[in-house]
Amino acid sequence: MEIAIVLAVIAIIFIARSLKIVPQQNAWVVERLGKFDRTLTPGLSLLVPFVDRVAYKHSLKEVPLDVPSQVCITKDNTQLQVDGILYFQVTDPMRASYGSSDYLMAITQLAQTTLRSVVGKMELDKTFEERDLINASVVSALDEAAMTWGVKVLRYEIKDLTPPAEILRSMQAQITAEREKRALIAASEGRRQEQINIATGEREAFIARSEGEKQAEINNALGEAAAITAVADATADAIRKIAAAIQQPGGEQAVQLKVAEKAVEAYAQLAKTNNTMIVPGNMSEVSALIGTAMALMNKGGKAA
């Protein structure tokens, strides 16, 4: 009975050491008698007990690695506190196991030294503007070195850039001055545009008024011309009618009578100014006109 129990325990130990279940997105490195043998992929795998052993276990997921904050010196000799985070992924479990004794430490140290080198080539203002360039430079340098470690550096992101307090105050003052300058420029541009708009409106209004006055004068001229034409036509028509009437029998006598009447009325209506009566210089002409008029009236009465 005891032997059976011992054999059962040995069988369980044998099975436990023989069967290995590798989780998804993991890779296990197997050594046989202390030498690399193979890499186990996700799923169930068999090992030779007491001969094979799992030496290293690696996760194939993307891993974020916090890079400790450090002080970098810019090209213009300004201290800058830089904090970043690195993302990497194990692509070759065998190299990750034997390429470096501690690839995490190696990546961290290389990221810090590369960052100091990149920032040292830039001026302070450029470091804030060229974050993408800094990130790309760090990733490029790390990826080239990490290939021998079986690691792929995916990206590096700067979390924070902190200059000294004095520099921060100077930058804030500069930003404030720049914003005030832009505000003054915007206000002056607004006033300038307002004056332009006012001048443009006055010019357009003046043009509109002048066009209206011009059209009014044209219309008045056309109206006066039409009135003159209508009067002339009426006068001409009246003259034609008078001429036609004169050609009728007794027409000339009627004209003479009318002329005589008008002459008599004209002398009768001579203007009086300051109790002074204006009389013709030759009264015989008036007598002659009256006589003519009376003679024509007598002829007209006999004819009737």
BAFI-3210 file (N, C-alpha, C; in Angstrom, 3 decimals, decimal comma, padded with zeros to 6 digits):
// residues 304
n [1|2|3|4|5|6|7|8|9|10|11|12|13|14|15|16|17|18|19|20|21|22|23|24|25|26|27|28|29|30|31|32|33|34|35|36|37|38|39|40|41|42|43|44|45|46|47|48|49|50|51|52|53|54|55|56|57|58|59|60|61|62|63|64|65|66|67|68|69|70|71|72|73|74|75|76|77|78|79|80|81|82|83|84|85|86|87|88|89|90|91|92|93|94|95|96|97|98|99|100|101|102|103|104|105|106|107|108|109|110|111|112|113|114|115|116|117|118|119|120|121|122|123|124|125|126|127|128|129|130|131|132|133|134|135|136|137|138|139|140|141|142|143|144|145|146|147|148|149|150|151|152|153|154|155|156|157|158|159|160|161|162|163|164|165|166|167|168|169|170|171|172|173|174|175|176|177|178|179|180|181|182|183|184|185|186|187|188|189|190|191|192|193|194|195|196|197|198|199|200|201|202|203|204|205|206|207|208|209|210|211|212|213|214|215|216|217|218|219|220|221|222|223|224|225|226|227|228|229|230|231|232|233|234|235|236|237|238|239|240|241|242|243|244|245|246|247|248|249|250|251|252|253|254|255|256|257|258|259|260|261|262|263|264|265|266|267|268|269|270|271|272|273|274|275|276|277|278|279|280|281|282|283|284|285|286|287|288|289|290|291|292|293|294|295|296|297|298|299|300|301|302|303|304]
n.u [000,840|001,887|003,866|002,373|001,248|003,520|004,345|002,186|002,439|004,894|004,140|002,333|004,009|005,686|003,909|003,130|005,529|005,900|003,777|002,908|001,135|000,830|-000,079|-002,168|-000,589|001,918|005,271|007,438|010,702|012,578|015,028|017,330|019,066|020,496|020,973|019,785|016,796|014,136|011,287|008,289|005,028|001,700|-000,593|-000,880|001,977|004,655|007,181|010,389|010,740|012,880|014,899|014,273|013,550|011,620|013,064|012,801|010,147|008,130|006,126|004,248|002,830|002,188|004,193|004,158|006,719|007,929|010,027|012,426|012,314|014,530|017,229|017,941|020,261|019,866|020,687|021,134|022,094|020,234|018,572|016,438|013,738|012,815|010,330|009,261|007,621|007,920|007,118|007,197|007,784|008,217|009,725|011,379|011,741|013,954|016,294|015,611|015,960|018,645|020,119|020,565|021,301|019,449|017,105|015,189|016,325|018,409|017,079|015,837|018,037|019,320|017,325|017,289|019,905|019,889|017,833|018,919|020,980|019,573|018,006|020,054|020,906|019,141|017,560|015,901|013,257|012,709|012,488|009,958|008,428|009,165|008,388|007,505|009,633|011,680|010,632|010,581|013,299|014,373|013,033|014,037|016,810|016,716|015,380|017,148|019,255|017,896|017,239|019,074|018,414|016,085|013,810|011,248|011,007|008,283|007,147|007,893|006,956|006,912|006,089|006,184|007,629|009,648|010,815|013,164|011,929|012,419|012,715|010,176|008,633|009,642|008,896|006,127|005,723|006,580|004,693|002,389|002,964|003,071|000,445|-000,912|000,161|-000,887|-003,574|-003,686|-002,948|-005,073|-007,176|-006,451|-006,551|-009,250|-010,309|-009,231|-010,465|-013,067|-013,035|-012,465|-014,769|-016,706|-015,874|-016,159|-018,917|-019,868|-018,857|-020,226|-022,827|-022,719|-022,254|-024,618|-026,488|-025,648|-026,114|-028,862|-029,610|-028,650|-030,280|-032,724|-032,416|-032,170|-034,693|-036,277|-035,377|-036,191|-038,939|-039,413|-038,613|-040,505|-042,790|-042,298|-042,263|-044,893|-046,261|-045,298|-046,261|-048,990|-049,174|-048,364|-050,415|-052,545|-051,818|-051,924|-054,638|-055,623|-054,482|-055,810|-058,371|-058,171|-057,989|-060,559|-063,699|-064,021|-062,110|-059,756|-060,750|-061,694|-059,350|-058,110|-059,944|-059,623|-056,985|-057,159|-058,843|-057,219|-055,174|-056,468|-057,213|-054,729|-053,724|-055,569|-054,995|-052,650|-049,887|-050,107|-048,204|-047,240|-049,260|-049,029|-049,870|-049,216|-049,122|-049,559|-047,144|-047,946|-050,973|-052,579|-052,303|-053,688|-056,256|-056,591|-056,543|-058,825|-060,737|-060,493|-061,262|-063,930|-064,988|-064,691|-066,390|-068,808|-069,050|-069,193|-071,666|-073,478|-073,151|-074,190]
n.v [-001,212|001,237|001,474|001,799|004,252|005,858|005,464|006,628|009,293|009,868|009,597|011,667|013,870|013,481|013,857|016,522|017,862|017,275|018,188|021,304|024,289|026,993|030,328|032,540|034,992|034,726|033,512|030,850|029,969|027,102|025,113|022,517|020,425|022,657|024,092|026,153|025,075|025,182|027,316|027,679|027,928|029,490|027,279|023,675|021,886|019,401|018,304|016,881|015,308|016,390|016,754|018,728|022,155|025,077|028,006|030,778|033,124|035,010|037,855|038,651|040,899|044,449|046,553|049,088|051,230|053,087|055,807|057,071|060,406|063,004|065,432|067,500|069,239|071,966|073,292|076,003|076,117|075,654|074,227|071,428|069,640|066,422|064,071|060,860|058,159|054,816|052,504|049,118|045,871|042,385|040,592|038,523|035,880|034,228|035,826|037,868|036,500|035,744|037,795|040,017|040,634|042,033|043,340|045,289|047,194|047,931|049,113|051,260|052,803|053,387|054,881|057,184|058,248|058,699|060,556|062,740|063,373|064,131|066,319|068,027|069,051|070,957|074,178|075,815|076,755|075,272|072,690|072,532|072,855|070,821|068,202|065,850|065,304|064,796|062,503|060,720|060,545|059,337|056,848|055,806|055,515|053,727|051,515|050,505|049,573|047,802|045,624|043,541|042,583|041,305|042,825|045,092|048,469|050,450|053,089|056,329|058,616|061,926|062,894|065,139|068,375|070,370|073,428|075,519|077,565|080,314|080,534|079,747|081,890|083,959|083,031|083,081|085,837|086,655|085,405|086,708|089,355|088,964|088,223|090,557|092,247|091,084|091,573|094,393|094,811|093,534|095,182|097,639|096,907|096,400|099,001|100,257|098,818|099,535|102,314|102,179|100,899|102,831|104,999|103,812|103,358|106,035|106,987|105,357|106,144|108,866|108,576|107,299|109,320|111,337|110,046|109,806|112,557|113,270|111,673|112,802|115,420|114,791|113,704|116,000|117,687|116,241|116,340|119,135|119,522|117,962|119,406|121,884|121,045|120,140|122,579|124,023|122,468|122,802|125,581|125,790|124,373|125,994|128,285|127,313|126,809|129,432|130,591|129,131|129,984|132,696|132,552|132,122|133,639|136,986|136,753|138,302|140,817|140,160|139,664|142,136|143,556|142,277|142,878|145,628|145,791|144,675|146,513|148,783|147,871|147,520|150,159|151,106|149,786|150,736|150,897|152,281|154,122|155,379|157,345|158,360|158,594|156,798|157,689|157,362|158,652|159,556|160,359|160,249|157,852|156,147|157,109|156,467|153,686|153,229|154,232|152,546|150,154|150,716|151,044|148,507|147,117|148,240|147,365|144,695|144,625|145,413|143,434|141,382]
n.w [000,000|000,818|-001,045|-003,354|-002,872|-002,874|-005,512|-006,799|-006,000|-007,175|-009,831|-010,089|-009,665|-011,826|-013,973|-013,499|-013,909|-016,511|-018,118|-019,399|-019,430|-021,414|-021,128|-023,174|-025,320|-024,194|-023,774|-023,178|-022,257|-022,764|-021,265|-021,810|-019,895|-019,004|-021,325|-024,019|-025,454|-026,685|-027,505|-025,861|-027,087|-026,726|-025,152|-024,623|-023,634|-023,710|-021,520|-020,776|-017,826|-015,215|-016,980|-018,900|-018,335|-017,485|-018,086|-018,479|-018,485|-020,545|-021,270|-024,103|-024,548|-025,068|-023,183|-020,778|-019,676|-017,126|-017,347|-015,269|-013,910|-014,976|-015,048|-017,730|-019,816|-021,864|-025,163|-024,859|-022,302|-020,181|-017,466|-017,506|-016,412|-017,181|-017,816|-018,717|-020,563|-021,671|-024,250|-024,963|-026,484|-026,224|-028,701|-029,463|-027,632|-026,967|-027,378|-025,611|-023,280|-023,186|-024,319|-022,731|-019,341|-017,874|-019,460|-019,051|-017,323|-018,990|-021,176|-019,891|-018,930|-021,343|-022,586|-020,980|-021,319|-024,100|-024,285|-022,893|-024,648|-026,986|-026,118|-025,383|-027,803|-028,530|-028,221|-025,444|-026,047|-028,328|-027,384|-026,297|-028,547|-030,255|-029,445|-030,661|-032,366|-030,502|-029,223|-031,412|-032,005|-029,698|-029,756|-032,166|-031,598|-029,409|-030,482|-032,347|-030,742|-029,063|-030,566|-030,376|-027,945|-028,219|-028,128|-029,044|-029,398|-029,188|-028,866|-027,490|-025,046|-023,930|-020,765|-019,168|-019,167|-017,363|-016,708|-014,783|-011,996|-012,328|-015,065|-015,832|-014,873|-016,471|-018,989|-018,720|-018,421|-020,927|-022,566|-021,693|-022,490|-025,231|-025,786|-025,039|-026,953|-029,303|-028,769|-028,845|-031,501|-032,776|-031,924|-033,108|-035,788|-035,931|-035,514|-037,740|-039,818|-039,260|-039,820|-042,523|-043,430|-042,765|-044,377|-046,877|-046,882|-046,771|-049,196|-051,038|-050,418|-051,162|-053,898|-054,595|-053,937|-055,743|-058,148|-057,975|-057,948|-060,438|-062,092|-061,418|-062,413|-065,086|-065,534|-064,975|-066,991|-069,219|-068,751|-068,930|-071,550|-072,839|-072,099|-073,329|-075,961|-076,173|-075,753|-077,919|-080,010|-079,570|-079,921|-082,561|-083,773|-083,123|-084,520|-087,114|-087,303|-087,004|-089,257|-091,209|-090,687|-091,359|-094,071|-094,804|-095,968|-094,959|-093,064|-092,909|-092,177|-089,649|-088,304|-088,388|-086,859|-084,412|-083,826|-083,576|-081,336|-079,383|-079,344|-078,451|-075,894|-074,807|-074,687|-072,938|-070,622|-069,713|-067,550|-064,255|-062,118|-059,047|-059,054|-061,572|-064,888|-067,751|-071,040|-074,579|-076,840|-079,323|-079,980|-082,150|-083,347|-081,710|-082,101|-084,746|-084,629|-083,130|-084,805|-086,968|-085,794|-085,185|-087,708|-088,750|-087,096|-087,785|-090,420|-089,927|-088,624|-090,638|-092,409|-091,054]
ca.u [000,000|002,767|004,559|001,415|001,113|004,759|004,307|001,192|003,021|005,913|003,439|001,783|005,127|006,144|002,941|003,189|006,741|005,883|002,738|002,962|000,118|001,316|-001,212|-002,156|000,311|003,086|006,263|008,327|011,962|012,904|016,422|017,547|020,360|021,164|021,188|018,526|016,243|013,044|010,366|006,926|003,970|000,494|-001,236|-000,338|003,273|005,229|008,594|011,012|010,973|014,217|015,845|013,855|012,972|011,252|014,055|012,332|008,770|008,013|004,836|004,359|001,967|002,864|004,477|004,588|007,847|008,122|011,424|012,547|012,551|015,931|017,544|018,685|020,794|019,587|021,779|021,377|022,518|019,099|018,197|015,064|013,316|012,089|009,728|008,676|007,180|008,361|006,293|007,985|007,183|009,179|009,483|012,208|011,950|015,287|017,221|015,255|016,450|020,097|020,801|020,914|020,974|018,249|016,794|014,397|017,271|019,165|016,222|015,636|019,253|019,558|016,333|017,715|021,088|019,489|017,033|019,833|021,704|018,667|017,642|021,246|021,104|018,052|017,346|014,770|011,973|012,506|012,101|008,499|007,808|009,584|008,218|007,416|010,983|012,392|010,106|011,024|014,745|014,582|012,560|014,962|018,045|016,438|014,978|018,345|020,012|017,078|017,071|019,906|017,816|014,809|012,749|010,851|010,541|007,165|007,068|008,293|006,160|007,306|004,942|006,273|008,854|009,546|012,001|013,249|010,872|012,742|012,405|008,715|008,122|010,016|008,052|004,773|005,730|006,680|003,396|001,447|003,290|002,697|-001,016|-001,298|000,521|-001,886|-004,835|-003,567|-002,971|-006,445|-008,013|-006,118|-007,105|-010,700|-010,571|-008,893|-011,527|-014,257|-012,889|-012,596|-016,190|-017,432|-015,521|-016,782|-020,350|-020,109|-018,608|-021,344|-024,008|-022,537|-022,466|-026,049|-027,177|-025,335|-026,829|-030,268|-029,749|-028,456|-031,472|-033,793|-032,207|-032,514|-036,148|-036,814|-035,085|-037,085|-040,286|-039,473|-038,568|-041,817|-043,751|-042,019|-042,720|-046,361|-046,693|-044,983|-047,224|-050,295|-049,083|-048,328|-051,745|-053,407|-051,457|-052,456|-056,084|-055,841|-054,164|-056,894|-059,545|-057,955|-058,228|-061,996|-064,270|-064,136|-061,070|-058,811|-061,406|-061,761|-058,006|-057,893|-060,760|-059,009|-055,776|-057,569|-059,335|-056,071|-054,419|-057,239|-057,106|-053,371|-053,608|-056,428|-054,401|-051,291|-049,588|-050,103|-047,220|-047,076|-050,257|-048,599|-050,447|-048,370|-049,944|-048,731|-046,606|-048,661|-052,375|-053,268|-052,290|-054,802|-057,503|-056,676|-056,898|-060,235|-061,566|-060,466|-062,059|-065,339|-065,369|-064,829|-067,596|-069,971|-069,141|-069,677|-073,080|-074,229|-073,092|-075,155]
ca.v [000,000|002,399|001,554|002,357|005,687|006,489|005,468|007,622|010,614|010,030|009,786|013,034|014,785|013,300|014,509|017,969|018,386|016,977|018,964|022,748|025,054|028,358|031,241|033,340|036,146|034,439|032,610|030,303|029,458|025,820|024,678|021,089|020,225|023,946|024,678|026,532|024,009|025,671|028,284|027,155|028,848|029,278|025,977|022,564|021,392|018,306|018,418|015,681|015,620|016,403|017,061|020,026|023,057|026,409|028,924|032,172|033,353|036,366|038,313|039,239|042,078|045,748|046,855|050,465|051,304|054,460|056,231|058,027|061,809|063,386|066,801|067,609|070,571|072,337|073,901|077,330|075,938|075,751|072,942|071,058|068,368|065,679|062,826|060,195|056,771|054,040|051,337|048,135|044,549|041,311|039,960|037,318|035,424|033,675|036,948|038,569|035,702|035,591|038,951|040,952|040,106|042,758|044,238|046,429|048,193|048,407|050,030|052,476|053,598|053,886|055,931|058,392|058,827|059,200|061,760|063,832|063,738|064,817|067,620|068,874|069,637|071,896|075,280|075,586|076,955|074,192|071,456|072,536|072,809|069,635|066,983|064,702|065,008|064,175|061,143|059,899|060,324|058,353|055,545|055,325|055,060|052,563|050,371|049,934|048,831|046,774|044,462|042,456|042,113|040,674|043,743|046,107|049,703|050,921|054,546|057,024|059,824|062,823|063,220|066,484|069,166|071,386|074,280|076,155|078,530|081,616|080,441|079,722|083,254|084,719|082,565|083,592|087,270|086,766|085,030|087,805|090,485|088,607|088,272|091,978|092,784|090,623|092,269|095,759|094,731|093,216|096,371|098,633|096,407|096,622|100,425|100,528|098,274|100,353|103,550|101,826|100,632|104,104|105,752|103,131|103,636|107,426|107,116|104,742|106,992|110,053|108,164|107,050|110,613|112,025|109,353|110,191|113,942|113,263|111,140|113,777|116,491|114,266|113,608|117,364|118,193|115,557|116,879|120,480|119,397|117,476|120,500|122,863|120,454|120,150|123,966|124,397|121,792|123,457|126,901|125,593|123,958|127,180|129,173|126,719|127,031|130,861|130,841|128,577|130,852|133,948|132,277|132,072|134,964|137,860|136,430|139,403|141,846|139,692|139,814|143,559|143,933|141,716|143,649|146,937|145,631|144,433|147,751|149,675|147,340|147,747|151,553|151,344|149,143|151,230|150,847|153,497|153,997|156,607|158,304|158,928|157,851|156,739|157,834|157,283|159,927|159,960|159,997|160,063|156,421|155,559|157,493|155,700|152,304|153,200|154,434|151,299|149,150|151,060|150,796|147,042|146,682|148,651|146,443|143,400|144,714|145,450|142,110|140,554]
ca.w [000,000|000,861|-002,345|-004,315|-002,605|-003,343|-006,978|-007,235|-005,808|-008,213|-011,112|-010,108|-009,865|-013,202|-014,880|-013,268|-014,523|-017,949|-018,805|-019,169|-020,167|-021,607|-021,398|-024,412|-025,330|-023,377|-024,355|-022,158|-022,798|-022,157|-021,318|-021,611|-019,266|-018,882|-022,640|-024,674|-026,294|-027,528|-026,908|-025,819|-027,501|-025,924|-025,264|-023,831|-024,108|-022,934|-021,196|-020,208|-016,414|-014,658|-018,056|-019,394|-017,341|-017,967|-017,524|-018,535|-018,916|-021,088|-021,773|-025,440|-024,618|-025,022|-021,788|-020,496|-018,743|-016,682|-017,324|-014,148|-014,253|-014,928|-015,423|-018,979|-020,095|-023,249|-025,913|-024,293|-020,903|-019,267|-016,887|-017,844|-015,804|-018,205|-017,348|-019,876|-020,463|-022,819|-024,559|-025,703|-026,606|-026,462|-029,999|-029,554|-026,244|-026,758|-027,207|-024,372|-022,154|-023,166|-024,890|-021,669|-018,013|-017,418|-020,576|-018,571|-016,862|-020,145|-021,945|-019,096|-018,935|-022,697|-022,841|-020,279|-021,975|-025,422|-024,072|-022,563|-025,857|-027,926|-025,550|-025,389|-029,121|-028,786|-027,305|-024,544|-026,733|-029,291|-026,696|-026,140|-029,869|-031,001|-028,651|-031,562|-032,832|-029,384|-029,063|-032,541|-031,887|-028,636|-030,237|-033,182|-030,963|-028,576|-031,296|-032,968|-029,734|-028,418|-031,440|-029,851|-026,701|-028,533|-027,700|-030,014|-028,773|-030,005|-028,835|-026,269|-024,872|-022,844|-019,912|-018,583|-019,315|-016,312|-016,556|-013,460|-011,664|-012,922|-016,501|-015,958|-014,711|-017,670|-020,100|-018,484|-018,751|-022,384|-023,135|-021,390|-023,376|-026,605|-025,890|-025,039|-028,260|-030,271|-028,482|-029,361|-032,969|-033,178|-031,715|-034,146|-037,043|-035,888|-035,759|-039,150|-040,651|-039,029|-040,587|-043,945|-043,694|-042,720|-045,585|-048,016|-046,841|-047,164|-050,640|-051,760|-050,231|-051,999|-055,292|-054,784|-053,992|-056,999|-059,219|-057,873|-058,412|-061,889|-062,729|-061,231|-063,373|-066,420|-065,618|-065,082|-068,339|-070,155|-068,562|-069,507|-073,017|-073,297|-071,957|-074,387|-077,226|-076,197|-075,962|-079,309|-080,898|-079,423|-080,548|-084,012|-084,199|-083,061|-085,637|-088,352|-087,315|-087,267|-090,676|-092,016|-090,524|-092,096|-095,499|-095,043|-096,267|-093,801|-092,092|-092,730|-091,398|-088,255|-087,739|-088,170|-085,722|-083,193|-083,560|-083,103|-079,962|-078,500|-079,210|-077,586|-074,526|-074,316|-074,271|-071,783|-069,446|-069,456|-066,115|-063,474|-061,045|-058,259|-059,504|-062,861|-065,990|-068,941|-072,248|-075,790|-077,326|-080,532|-079,764|-083,438|-083,654|-080,967|-082,781|-085,988|-084,296|-082,712|-085,988|-087,749|-085,099|-085,321|-089,096|-088,933|-086,399|-088,586|-091,554|-089,437|-088,330|-091,891|-093,031|-090,342]
c.u [000,868|003,501|003,644|001,261|002,349|004,783|003,311|001,738|004,069|005,258|002,875|002,887|005,629|005,227|003,021|004,412|006,762|004,908|002,855|001,913|000,573|000,117|-001,039|-001,268|001,463|004,004|007,222|009,543|012,345|014,391|016,478|018,978|021,184|021,417|019,843|018,074|015,167|012,217|008,960|005,943|002,716|-000,174|-000,565|000,946|003,780|006,714|009,100|011,355|012,446|015,304|015,560|013,317|012,662|012,166|013,548|010,889|008,637|006,572|005,062|003,454|002,823|002,987|004,850|005,674|008,085|009,613|011,563|012,854|014,029|016,091|018,406|019,127|020,576|020,800|022,126|021,593|021,396|018,744|016,714|014,769|012,403|011,615|009,037|008,262|007,491|007,450|007,132|007,255|008,283|008,806|010,277|012,515|013,347|016,315|016,919|015,775|017,968|020,843|021,269|020,513|019,719|017,906|015,933|015,311|018,042|018,347|016,048|016,863|019,531|018,575|016,759|018,909|020,744|018,698|017,928|020,588|020,833|018,323|018,843|021,533|020,065|018,082|016,045|013,433|011,668|012,062|010,590|007,788|008,054|009,467|008,176|008,798|011,807|011,934|010,613|012,517|015,051|014,179|013,531|016,247|017,810|016,136|016,181|019,142|019,215|016,864|017,891|019,367|016,477|013,610|012,503|010,321|009,484|007,078|007,542|007,511|006,696|006,060|004,988|007,641|008,751|010,843|012,056|012,189|011,143|012,398|010,896|008,125|008,443|009,151|006,631|004,683|005,791|005,345|002,371|001,685|002,872|001,181|-001,518|-000,981|-000,507|-003,227|-004,810|-003,630|-004,380|-007,360|-007,736|-006,642|-008,612|-011,062|-010,297|-010,000|-012,812|-014,198|-013,032|-014,064|-017,007|-017,162|-016,165|-018,275|-020,675|-019,895|-019,763|-022,611|-023,920|-022,786|-023,944|-026,832|-026,920|-026,036|-028,308|-030,507|-029,606|-029,710|-032,643|-033,663|-032,553|-034,020|-036,790|-036,598|-036,001|-038,508|-040,433|-039,459|-039,904|-042,862|-043,568|-042,525|-044,238|-046,895|-046,461|-045,962|-048,587|-050,305|-049,122|-049,710|-052,704|-053,121|-052,006|-053,967|-056,411|-055,596|-055,281|-058,144|-059,399|-058,266|-059,720|-062,527|-064,469|-063,055|-060,133|-059,439|-061,476|-060,410|-057,747|-058,679|-060,129|-057,760|-056,127|-058,060|-058,172|-055,273|-055,125|-057,130|-055,731|-053,185|-054,446|-055,818|-052,969|-051,051|-049,596|-049,180|-047,062|-047,988|-049,863|-049,150|-049,508|-049,292|-049,023|-048,272|-047,363|-050,094|-053,124|-053,315|-053,437|-056,122|-057,696|-057,097|-058,365|-061,153|-061,629|-061,345|-063,541|-065,820|-065,582|-066,067|-068,840|-070,168|-069,666|-071,149|-073,941|-074,276|-074,069|-076,558]
c.v [001,254|002,582|002,168|003,856|006,427|006,563|006,499|009,031|010,894|010,284|011,197|014,053|014,704|014,017|016,029|018,586|018,166|017,875|020,426|023,420|026,514|029,264|031,993|034,574|035,985|033,490|032,168|029,698|028,201|025,519|023,169|020,887|021,507|024,646|025,001|025,414|024,520|026,687|027,721|028,258|028,577|027,929|024,944|022,052|020,307|018,535|017,077|015,989|015,474|016,619|018,448|020,859|024,398|027,403|030,358|032,190|034,814|036,628|039,007|040,456|043,341|046,184|048,331|050,466|052,760|054,773|057,287|059,436|062,149|064,836|066,775|069,065|070,879|073,004|075,285|077,271|076,203|074,354|072,666|069,690|067,645|064,356|062,171|058,773|056,072|052,833|050,372|046,799|043,535|040,614|038,669|036,840|034,880|034,785|037,724|037,819|035,723|036,810|039,944|040,352|040,765|043,785|045,429|047,551|048,782|049,407|051,338|053,380|054,182|054,996|057,236|059,050|059,382|060,489|062,948|064,307|064,541|066,209|068,557|069,525|070,714|073,039|075,056|075,698|075,808|072,901|071,382|072,380|071,483|068,364|065,742|064,308|064,330|062,728|060,221|059,586|059,266|056,959|054,967|054,772|053,791|051,326|049,699|049,093|047,662|045,554|043,273|041,893|041,429|041,511|044,759|047,318|050,321|052,442|055,063|058,322|060,625|063,188|064,656|067,074|070,324|072,188|074,865|077,225|079,889|081,629|080,435|081,119|084,108|084,330|083,083|085,075|087,480|086,441|086,136|088,998|090,191|088,665|089,712|092,618|092,371|091,316|093,693|095,766|094,456|094,434|097,422|098,191|096,598|098,074|100,785|100,024|099,070|101,643|103,289|101,603|101,925|104,907|105,138|103,398|105,056|107,617|106,533|105,571|108,251|109,723|107,937|108,361|111,344|111,370|109,718|111,616|114,032|112,775|112,104|114,928|116,039|114,199|114,999|117,927|117,559|116,073|118,263|120,423|118,933|118,577|121,538|122,343|120,479|121,557|124,398|123,760|122,459|124,830|126,782|125,215|125,146|128,131|128,629|126,961|128,502|131,188|130,324|129,450|132,151|133,752|132,216|133,489|135,757|137,621|137,590|140,523|141,457|139,871|141,277|144,049|143,476|142,496|145,012|146,855|145,473|145,720|148,711|149,207|147,606|149,180|151,837|150,802|149,579|151,342|152,220|153,297|155,348|157,734|158,999|158,051|157,930|156,760|157,770|158,672|160,436|159,494|159,783|158,597|155,744|155,887|156,690|154,274|152,216|153,350|153,185|150,269|149,444|150,778|149,315|146,553|147,066|147,719|145,096|143,434|144,727|144,100|141,183|140,831]
c.w [000,000|-000,454|-003,392|-004,138|-003,115|-004,855|-007,508|-007,104|-006,881|-009,562|-011,216|-010,344|-011,302|-014,176|-014,736|-013,930|-016,029|-018,702|-018,394|-020,051|-020,209|-021,901|-022,721|-024,235|-024,328|-024,136|-023,252|-022,833|-022,013|-022,348|-021,063|-021,138|-019,268|-020,191|-023,274|-025,603|-027,237|-026,770|-026,984|-026,183|-026,679|-026,214|-024,377|-024,462|-023,162|-022,737|-020,667|-018,753|-016,024|-015,715|-018,626|-018,230|-017,997|-017,290|-017,460|-019,026|-019,343|-021,527|-023,117|-025,612|-024,657|-023,564|-021,649|-019,423|-018,391|-016,609|-016,234|-014,640|-014,090|-015,380|-016,682|-019,170|-021,561|-023,883|-025,377|-022,779|-019,901|-018,763|-017,149|-017,243|-016,785|-017,614|-018,530|-019,583|-021,782|-023,002|-025,400|-025,694|-026,896|-027,764|-030,184|-028,131|-025,988|-026,542|-025,930|-023,158|-022,045|-023,725|-023,853|-020,339|-017,458|-018,501|-020,139|-018,083|-018,036|-020,962|-021,197|-019,145|-020,318|-023,054|-022,181|-020,967|-023,351|-025,294|-023,735|-023,801|-026,824|-027,409|-025,579|-026,724|-029,451|-027,787|-026,536|-025,260|-027,691|-028,619|-026,479|-027,483|-030,583|-030,166|-029,542|-032,074|-031,736|-029,206|-030,169|-032,449|-030,833|-029,097|-031,261|-032,566|-030,136|-029,411|-031,942|-031,977|-029,169|-029,296|-030,921|-028,552|-026,943|-028,162|-028,811|-029,271|-029,682|-030,032|-027,483|-026,205|-023,693|-022,043|-019,420|-018,864|-018,328|-016,238|-015,150|-013,269|-012,295|-014,413|-016,716|-015,823|-015,933|-018,854|-019,944|-018,820|-020,254|-023,056|-022,908|-022,302|-024,805|-026,789|-025,883|-026,384|-029,309|-030,052|-029,026|-030,882|-033,457|-033,026|-032,787|-035,504|-037,087|-036,143|-037,211|-040,077|-040,492|-039,832|-042,075|-044,294|-043,714|-043,987|-046,820|-048,059|-047,253|-048,665|-051,447|-051,626|-051,099|-053,462|-055,561|-054,855|-055,299|-058,184|-059,195|-058,357|-059,920|-062,600|-062,587|-062,223|-064,777|-066,587|-065,757|-066,482|-069,383|-070,024|-069,170|-071,032|-073,559|-073,201|-073,057|-075,725|-077,327|-076,437|-077,408|-080,286|-080,819|-080,107|-082,057|-084,532|-084,194|-084,226|-086,947|-088,451|-087,627|-088,740|-091,581|-091,912|-091,298|-093,568|-095,821|-095,359|-094,976|-092,778|-091,847|-091,906|-089,917|-087,572|-087,433|-086,962|-084,416|-082,806|-082,993|-081,665|-078,984|-078,274|-078,273|-076,129|-073,946|-073,865|-073,047|-070,487|-069,196|-067,950|-065,491|-062,288|-060,368|-058,772|-060,807|-063,958|-067,177|-070,151|-073,455|-076,201|-078,537|-080,384|-081,061|-083,808|-082,945|-081,654|-084,040|-085,701|-083,891|-083,912|-086,824|-087,123|-085,262|-086,722|-089,326|-088,238|-087,160|-089,778|-091,114|-089,159|-089,555|-092,535|-092,358|-090,772]
res [m|e|i|a|i|v|l|a|v|i|a|i|i|f|i|a|r|s|l|k|i|v|p|q|q|n|a|w|v|v|e|r|l|g|k|f|d|r|t|l|t|p|g|l|s|l|l|v|p|f|v|d|r|v|a|y|k|h|s|l|k|e|v|p|l|d|v|p|s|q|v|c|i|t|k|d|n|t|q|l|q|v|d|g|i|l|y|f|q|v|t|d|p|m|r|a|s|y|g|s|s|d|y|l|m|a|i|t|q|l|a|q|t|t|l|r|s|v|v|g|k|m|e|l|d|k|t|f|e|e|r|d|l|i|n|a|s|v|v|s|a|l|d|e|a|a|m|t|w|g|v|k|v|l|r|y|e|i|k|d|l|t|p|p|a|e|i|l|r|s|m|q|a|q|i|t|a|e|r|e|k|r|a|l|i|a|a|s|e|g|r|r|q|e|q|i|n|i|a|t|g|e|r|e|a|f|i|a|r|s|e|g|e|k|q|a|e|i|n|n|a|l|g|e|a|a|a|i|t|a|v|a|d|a|t|a|d|a|i|r|k|i|a|a|a|i|q|q|p|g|g|e|q|a|v|q|l|k|v|a|e|k|a|v|e|a|y|a|q|l|a|k|t|n|n|t|m|i|v|p|g|n|m|s|e|v|s|a|l|i|g|t|a|m|a|l|m|n|k|g|g|k|a|a]
***
